[in-house]
Amino acid sequence: MATVLDPLALVQPRGELSQSMFPSCDLNTMLEGWIAQAVTKVEANPDIAPASQQQAIKAWSYHLAYMYLADMVGAMPSSVSINNGADMVSHGQDRLNYWLQRALAKQAEYLELVGFVPLTTSTRAKSASIQTIGIW
């Protein structure tokens, strides 16, 4: 059985996440859900060494958190008109790419712990790089 991870281990100053990254959510509740999913995933995978289970839970929990942030940013309009069109606020693709890259890095960390070395290919879109990982 995998060791349960304390949600505070993922929150600053010990971890990478902060409440300000999730302004409309109860971060503790979200963390408990992500950790529960990660524990289930780790316990179902016999290839993860017992000494690496805590790190795998942490990596997958971060992956889920960063994917959540990427989904939130991706759902936002890329530009917003305010003051009857007098002002425009726009958000670049780089914001979405930032969270996607962090999520992919944590996914890769998890996959490394299970002994999986993914095949990677990159294709270029106009302003973004898309990385695909083949998993069989």
ABEGO torsion letter per residue (X at the ends): XBBBBBAAAABOAABABBAAABAABBAAAAAAAAAAAAAAAAAABAABBAAAAAAAAAAAAAAAAAAAAAAAAAABBABBBBGGGABBBBBBAAAAAAAAAAAAAAAAAAAAAAGBBBBBBBBBBAABBBBBBBBX
